[in-house]
Amino acid sequence: MSKKNICVWGDSIVKWHNDDAVGWWVSRLQKYLDERKLPFSVHRFGVSGTYTSTLLLRFEKEASQYQPDIVIFAIGTNDLPILLATHNPMVSLQKFKKNIDSLYQAAYAFTPDIVFVWLPIVDESKTTPIPWAPKSYYMKDVVEYNAVLENFCNSRHVPFVPLLDALRTQDLDDGIHPSPKWHEKIYIAVKDFLIEQKLI
């Protein structure tokens, strides 16, 4: 039996961050499927600093190469920071909504099985501003962008994985990026959701 391709697109949280020893959430999902000999291959397309606009530029080429049967988008964290120079977000709410719709349309050309993962929480004590870039992350923006994502998914009948209730600030390594404990929590949330939706 040929394996189905689960393709995950996102930013540094999908790529990796400080979890090499035990495996980031995407790797944990692959391990779960392999241990149960389920016919799926998980492919990771995480690029640090990616936001919805830049993901749109590379999505079709990467999707064409792997022909996904299931698409998972875990994207948006880099859209919402407030730039200190302009006091504007990297990507406005209106542009974010448009980009999410464009990503959905692009993915639907390959498969109807599309899942969005909510933006995770941030720890404002470490992100206002963040030490390595002139921008700040606020929880109110996380809530607003997730509300846009939820409304879009509901209007399109697209499944989404909510994360706000599953995570705590102590699960974050530097205020944005996850600790190994966080990777475990998001892996469980995504895995259980895919089972619930009968996708795996």
Buried (B, 14 or more C-beta within 10 A) or exposed (E): EEEBBBBBBBBBBBBBBBBEEEBBBBBBBBBBBEEEEEEBBBBBBBBEEBBBBBBBEEBEEBBEEBEBBBBBBBBBBBBBBBBEEEEEBBBEBEBBBBBBEBBBEBBBEBBEBBBBBBBBBBBBEBBBBBEEEEBBBBBEBBEBBBEBBBEBBEEBEBBBBEBEEBBEEEBBBBBBBBBBBBBBBBBBBBBEBBEEEEBB
